[in-house]
Amino acid sequence: MAKLTSLPTLIDLATDGVDKAGKLLQQLTAERSNAEQQLSMLQTYRQDYAERLQKATESGLSASNYHNFRQFIATLDEAISQQNRVVAQIASKLEAGRQQWHAEKRRLSSYEALRAREARQQAMRDNRTEQIASDEISANLYRRLQHTH
């Protein structure tokens, strides 16, 4: 067990750890949100382009234009696939960040429990010391009264 005199330092360090882990969670949440927005934009853009291709095909389209449309849609599909991987990576980091935050929070709670236990033990020691002093005073008064009679 750590020395109780170092407990405030450990609590400060654990509090810093919780704060850092919380900030990381906020950052990762923002990154995930941005990545999901980009993914949504790519999917919308792909849908729009697929609809353009469909309309162009119905009204007549040269082979080279058709090939360009298909090539661009394939490029969008690859970008969507890549963005899905980015979202998944950020989601993994976010889960790891949550676990880290929970671990830091448990560590802080443990130190705070130790501090509370130490405070209770100190209060008991203080009460015992006070009781002993009170008993001594009472015993001294009793002896004085016995000697005077």
MOPEFEN-V408407 format. One record per residue. N is the residue number from 1. SS is DSSP state (alpha for helix, beta for strand, coil for the rest). OMEGA is omega in radians with two decimals (999 if undefined). D_LAST is the distance of its C-alpha to the last C-alpha in Angstrom with 2 decimals. Layout:
n	ss	omega	d_last
N	SS	OMEGA	D_LAST
N	SS	OMEGA	D_LAST
//
This chain:
n	ss	omega	d_last
1	coil	3.13	55.19
2	coil	3.07	55.40
3	coil	-3.09	52.48
4	alpha	3.10	50.48
5	alpha	3.12	50.72
6	alpha	-3.09	54.49
7	alpha	3.09	54.26
8	alpha	3.10	54.93
9	alpha	3.12	58.04
10	alpha	3.12	59.20
11	alpha	3.10	58.71
12	alpha	3.13	60.72
13	alpha	3.13	63.46
14	alpha	3.10	63.57
15	alpha	3.07	63.74
16	alpha	3.12	66.65
17	alpha	3.10	68.29
18	alpha	3.14	68.03
19	alpha	-3.14	69.45
20	alpha	3.13	72.33
21	alpha	3.10	73.15
22	alpha	3.11	73.15
23	alpha	3.10	75.49
24	alpha	3.10	77.77
25	alpha	3.11	77.87
26	alpha	-3.14	78.89
27	alpha	-3.13	81.58
28	alpha	3.10	82.92
29	alpha	3.09	82.97
30	alpha	3.11	85.01
31	alpha	3.14	87.33
32	alpha	3.13	87.86
33	alpha	3.12	88.64
34	alpha	-3.13	91.17
35	alpha	3.11	92.74
36	alpha	3.08	93.07
37	alpha	3.11	94.66
38	alpha	3.12	97.15
39	alpha	3.13	97.92
40	alpha	3.12	98.51
41	alpha	3.12	100.81
42	alpha	-3.14	102.78
43	alpha	3.10	103.16
44	alpha	3.14	104.31
45	alpha	3.12	106.73
46	alpha	3.12	108.10
47	alpha	3.12	108.57
48	alpha	-3.12	110.39
49	alpha	3.09	112.62
50	alpha	3.09	113.41
51	alpha	3.09	114.43
52	alpha	3.12	116.62
53	alpha	-3.14	118.26
54	alpha	-3.13	118.90
55	alpha	-3.14	120.51
56	alpha	3.13	122.51
57	alpha	-3.13	123.73
58	alpha	-3.10	124.90
59	alpha	3.11	126.82
60	coil	-3.02	128.28
61	coil	3.12	126.87
62	coil	-3.12	128.48
63	alpha	-3.12	127.49
64	alpha	3.09	126.03
65	alpha	3.09	123.89
66	alpha	3.13	122.77
67	alpha	3.11	121.86
68	alpha	3.08	119.91
69	alpha	-3.09	117.99
70	alpha	3.14	117.16
71	alpha	-3.14	116.17
72	alpha	3.11	113.85
73	alpha	3.09	112.27
74	alpha	3.08	111.75
75	alpha	3.09	110.05
76	alpha	3.10	107.80
77	alpha	3.12	107.05
78	alpha	3.11	106.01
79	alpha	3.10	103.81
80	alpha	3.11	102.18
81	alpha	3.12	101.63
82	alpha	-3.14	100.07
83	alpha	3.04	97.86
84	alpha	3.11	96.71
85	alpha	3.11	95.63
86	alpha	3.13	93.76
87	alpha	3.14	91.95
88	alpha	3.12	91.06
89	alpha	3.13	89.75
90	alpha	3.11	87.58
91	alpha	3.09	86.32
92	alpha	3.11	85.31
93	alpha	3.14	83.53
94	alpha	3.11	81.81
95	alpha	3.09	80.55
96	alpha	3.10	79.31
97	alpha	3.08	77.61
98	alpha	3.13	75.89
99	alpha	3.11	74.65
100	alpha	3.13	73.40
101	alpha	3.12	71.58
102	alpha	3.12	69.93
103	alpha	3.12	68.89
104	alpha	-3.14	67.43
105	alpha	3.10	65.62
106	alpha	3.12	64.13
107	alpha	3.10	63.01
108	alpha	3.13	61.33
109	alpha	3.11	59.64
110	alpha	3.13	58.34
111	alpha	3.13	56.81
112	alpha	3.08	55.28
113	alpha	3.08	53.79
114	alpha	3.13	52.30
115	alpha	3.13	50.86
116	alpha	3.12	49.34
117	alpha	3.10	47.88
118	alpha	3.12	46.42
119	alpha	3.09	44.90
120	alpha	3.13	43.31
121	alpha	3.11	41.98
122	alpha	3.11	40.60
123	alpha	3.10	38.91
124	alpha	3.11	37.30
125	alpha	3.12	36.15
126	alpha	3.11	34.76
127	alpha	3.11	32.91
128	alpha	3.12	31.46
129	alpha	3.12	30.43
130	alpha	3.13	28.83
131	alpha	3.11	27.02
132	alpha	3.12	25.76
133	alpha	3.12	24.58
134	alpha	3.11	22.87
135	alpha	3.11	21.20
136	alpha	3.12	20.07
137	alpha	3.12	18.62
138	alpha	3.14	16.79
139	alpha	3.12	15.54
140	alpha	3.11	14.45
141	alpha	3.12	12.58
142	alpha	3.12	10.91
143	alpha	3.12	10.03
144	alpha	3.12	8.79
145	alpha	3.13	6.49
146	alpha	-3.13	5.42
147	alpha	-3.13	5.51
148	alpha	-3.13	3.82
149	coil	999	0.00
//
